[in-house]
Amino acid sequence: MAATHAQLAGSDYRDPPPFRADAAGQELVFYPGGEDRLAALFRLVEDARERLDVCFYIFAQDDVSTRFRDKLCEAARRGVAVTLIIDRFGAAATDAFLQPLVDCGGRFLCFSARWSRRYLIRNHQKIVIADDRRAMFGGFNIADDYFAPPGQGGWNDLAIVIEGSAVAGLVDWFARLKGWTEDEHAQFRAIRRAVRHWSWREGDARWLIGGPTRGLSSWAKDISDDLEQGERLDIFMAYFSPPKKLRRRIGRIAEKGRTRLLMAGKSDNRATIGAARALYGELLDHGACIWEFEPCKLHTKLIVLDDAVYLGSANFDMRSLFLNLELVLKIEDAALADRMREFVSHHLAASERITPELHASRATLFNRMRWWAGWLLVSVVDYTVSRRLNLGI
């Protein structure tokens, strides 16, 4: 007997197994499940023989972070050159907690370690590069919840292991990030120049960088241009609060009846749910199909636009488009786009369809006020702050 929606949205829901794809000359392995993701992360570290370059926004002090730190220590003791970059605003890990890595011969650097203009930039990237040959990236951080099962408070998230020519682009970007981070006197404009001018592309694979710059970053410009021309759109997104210009472009595609938006029904930051719900009305009016994912907290970041697939650390919100340092791999490949749409469809079965009638029943004056307050908070204030102001949503 087929599982009901209620069962899939509850205790019967299971993360999909890992799956592989070859696209644009790159070998990709996707890890939707937390346990699989953690095992793949540890294997990547264990297999390294010469060099490990690691960067995370959130690095906690809990079981997973302790185990991961110890894996990095083991690598450093066997002669691997280990460099860890954490965002001092996002990471709870203290210098004392990471000192064992230094004692073993590794090093750690703190992005935006001092109160200055550059402290306002969040290094939201998630990167692990082993021996300049294999890498892992995606939306996950280093904390227990990012690897726990759905029924135990885990996040729904996605990590990708990549082998191929694109790893060389990632190595080059990490070197620039490290050089800027370890220079205590680096100016704000240095990272703005890097975000504006750095690029890597080979065939149909391209790294896009988000961050503060004059004009649009490559990530913001690319997705904006593609939305203007696009014909079919799937967005599976933890945090969704784009500006009006991009909402109009989504609406244009939705009017063709080919837009699916899968948003968070659960989060540790309820203000982000309100921010997305504030936009549902106008998108539904244009014909967008909207769902909210119910089994657990949502942290996945995935966009499929025509034959292009966007994978990485970036949410589809004001901070990821214009402020945070983000890393996104864009691959143009029809077969991969079809596979990732199947991936989205798998999650729709465990999600609640937001019909115009359901949205209208929720959209009381009081709720609309809270939703728009949430939109303002997450668009202007850092999520670490807005998380404490959940507005009763």
N, C-alpha and C positions, 0 to 999 in steps of 0.2 A: 504493500500500500504506500502511495506517495506521501511524503511528509507534508503536513499542513503548514501554512504560513506561520501560525502561532508556534508550532514546534520548531521551525527553522529559526525563528526570531528569539527563541528561548534556549533551553538547555540542550536541545538537539543540534544546534548549529555547530559545524566544524569548519575550521579554516581549510581552504583547498591545499592539496599537496604541491610541492615544488614542480615547476615545469620549465622546459627549455625552449629556446628559439634561436635560430640563426637569422640575422637581419643586417643588411648594409655592411657585410663583412665582419660583423661582431658576433661572438658567441655569448648568449645571455642565459642565465639561470635565474628564475624568479622564485622568491621565498615569501609566500603570503603568511605562513604559519610561524608563530613565535618560536616554538621548539626547533623547527627546521632552520629558522633564521639564525638562532644562537649557535647551533651546531656548525652551520656554514661559516659563521664569523670566526669561531674558534679554529676551524680547520684552516682558514686562510692565514691566521696568525701562526698556527703550528707548522704550516708548510713553508713559511718564509725562511730563507737562508741568508739573505744579504741585507734586506732593507724593509722596514715597515713605516709607512707614513700614514698617520691617523688623525682625523679631525672630527670632533663632535660638538654639537651645541649643548646638549644636556649630558652630564656625566655625574651620576649620583654617587652616593656612598651606601650601597646596599649589597645584596648577595651577588647579583649579576655583575655589577661594576667592580666588586672586589675580585671576582673570578677573572674578569677580563683584564684588570690591572695585573693580576698575577700571571696571566698568559703573556702579556707584554714583557713582564720581568723575565720569564723563562726564555723568551726570544732574545732579549738583550744579553742574558747570561751565555747564550750559545753563540754570541758574536754578531747578531743582527743589529743593524743601526736603526734604533727605534726613536721616532719623533711623534709626540702626541701634542695636538693643539686643542685646547678647550676654550669655550667662550666663558669668560669669567662671570658674566651676568647670568647665563643659563645654567652653568654647572655648579652643583653643590659640593663637588669634590674639593677638598682643601689641599694646600701644599703638603701638609703632613700625610694626608691619605695617599698622595702621589709620590711621596719621597722614596718609597721602595723602588720605584722605577728608576729614579736617579741613582740610587745606591747600586743598582744592577748595571748601570752604564747607559741607560736610556736618557731621554730628556723630555720635558714637557714645557710648553709655552702657553701663555694665557693671552687670548685675543681680547683687546680692549680692557687691559688690566687696570687702567687708571681712569679717574674721572676726567674726561676731556671730550672734545667734539666726537672723536672716534668711538668713545664709549657708547654713544647713541646707536651705533651700528651693531646689529646682532649677526654674529657669524653662525648662520642657521644651517650650514652645510654638514653633511654626514659622509665621510670618506674614509676608506681603508684601502691602501695600495700595498701589495706584497711584491717585492723584487721587481718593481716597475713592469710587471707582466700581467698580474691579475688584480682586480679591484672589486670592492663592494661599495655600493652607494644606495641611497633611497631616502625614506622618511624617518627611519627609526633612530632612537637615541640609546644611550647606555644607562638603562635603569630596568628594574625588575618588570614593570608593567609592559615594556615593549617586547617582551619575550614570553609572557604568561599566556595560558590558554584563554579563550573568550570568556568561559565561565568562571574564571578566577581573576577577573579585573584586568585582563590583558587588552592591549590596543589591537585593533585591526590595522595592519600596516604592511608595507612591502619593501623588501630589500632585493637588489639585483646584483649578481656577480657577473662581471664582464671580463672577457678575454678578447683581444683583438687590437687593432691599431688605435682605437679610441683611448686606450689606457695611456698611451704616450701623451695625449693631450691633457689627461688628468694629472699626470706626473708634472708636466710643465706648469699647470695652474697651481698645484700644491706648492711647488718651489717658490712661486711668486707670493703666495699666501704666507708661507713660512718666512720669507725674507722680510715682508712687511710686518709680520707679527713680532719677530725677534728684534726689530729696530725700535727701541723705546722712544725715539725721536721722530719716527715716521709721521708725516703730516696727513691730515684728512684727505687732502687732494690726491695723495699717492694712490689710495685705494679707489678713488673716483676715476682716476686715469686708467687704472687696471680694468675696472668694470666696463669702462667705455670702449677701450681699445683691444683688449685681449679677445682672441677668438681661436677656435680650432674646428676645422671641418675637413672631412674626407668623404667624398661621395655623398651618400644620403644619411650620414651620421654627423651630428654637430653638437658640441658642448655649448650651452647657453649659461650665462652668468647674470644673476640678479644683484642689484645693489644700488646705492645712492650715486647718481651721476647727473651731469647736465644732459637733458634730453632723456631718452629711455635706454635702459640696459638692454643687452641683447635678448634676454629672456622676455622682458616686457614688450619690446618692439616686435619680436618674432611672433609671439602668440597674438598680439594685437593685429598684426598684418594678416595672419592666417585666418583669424576670426572674420575679418572683413571679406575674405574671399571664400570661406568655407561653406560646405553644403551639408555636412553631417557631423554631429558633435556628441560625444559622450564625456562627461566629467564625473569622476569619482573622487570626492574632495572632502577632506576633514574640515577646512576653514574656507568659507566662500563668502566674500564681501567685495566684489570688484566694483570699480567706479562706473558711472553712468554710461560712458562711452563704450565700454566693453559689454555692458548689459544690453545695450542697443544692438550690438553685433550678434550677441547670443540670441536675442529676440528675432533678428532677421533669419537666422538659421532655423530657429524653432518654428517659424511660420511655415516652413516647408515640411513640418511634421517629422523632423529627423534629429531631435535633441532629447537626450536623456541626462538628467542631473541626479546623481546619487549623493546625498548629503548626510551629515551626522544627525542621528537621533539621540546619541549619548556622547558625552564629552566630560572631561574634568574642568572644562571652561564653558559653562552654559551660556555665557555672553556671546560666544561664537555661534551657538545655535540660534539665538535670537537675531544676530546679525544676518544670518542666511535667510531666516524666515521673513525678515523685513522686506526681502526682495522677491519672495515667491509670487506675490500677486501680479506684478508686472510681467514676470516670466510666464506664468500660467496663462495670462491674457494673450500672449503671443503663441501659445500652443506647446510650450515646453512640458515634457513629462518629468515629474519630480518624485523622488522617493527619499525616505529617511531610513538609514541603516540602524537596525534595532538591537542586534544581539550583544554588542559591546561598544566601547568607545572607538571612535573612528579617527585614524591618523594617516590613512592612505592618501597619496597625491598622484593622480593619474588623469591625463587628458588624452583622448583620441579624437583627432580632428581630420576628417577625410582619411588619407592614408598615413598621416603623421601621428606618432606616439610620443608624448612628453612624459618623461620619468625623472624623478629626483626629489629634492628637498622642498620645493616651492609649493606653498598653498596658493589658492587663487583669491588673494585678498590684497589690500593696499600695502601691507608691510612687505609681503613677499614680492610684490610687483615693483615697489619703489624704494624700499629701505633696507631690508635684510640682505646679507650676502647669501645667495642661493646658487645651487648647482642643479642644472637640468640637462638631461641628454634627450635630444630630439632625433628620432629615427623615422625616416620616411620609407615605409615598407607595407604594402597592402596586406600581406599574409600576417605580419605582426599586428597590424591594426585590427584585423578580424579576430585574432587570438585574444587580444586585450578586450575587445567588445564581448567576447564570450566570458571573459573573467568578470567583467562588470555584470553581465546577465546572471552569473552564478550568485552574486550578492543581492540582486533584485528580489530573488525568491525569499530572502530573509528580511526584506525591507517593507516599510509601509508606504503605499502609494498616496501621495498628497494630491488629492483631487481638488478642483476649485471649490467644491462644497465643503470638504474637510477644512481647507484653508480658511474659508469664510467663517466657519463655525469657531475657529480658533482666534480669528482676527478681531477680537474685541478692542475697544479703545484702549483699555488698560494694557492688554498684551501688545498692541502696536506701539504704544509708548515705550514699553520695555524692550521690544525688538529694536526699535530705532536707537534707543540708548545703548543697547549692545553693539549695534553697528558703529556708532560713534566711538565707543570705547575701544573696540578691536581695530578700528581704522586709525586711531590716533595714539592710543596707549599700548605699551608693550603687553603681550599676552601674560607675561609673568605677573603683571599688575592687575590686568582685567580679570584674571582667573579668580581673584579674591572678591570680585564684584559681580556675582553671577545673577543679580537682579531677580532672583526667585524664579527664573525660567526653568 
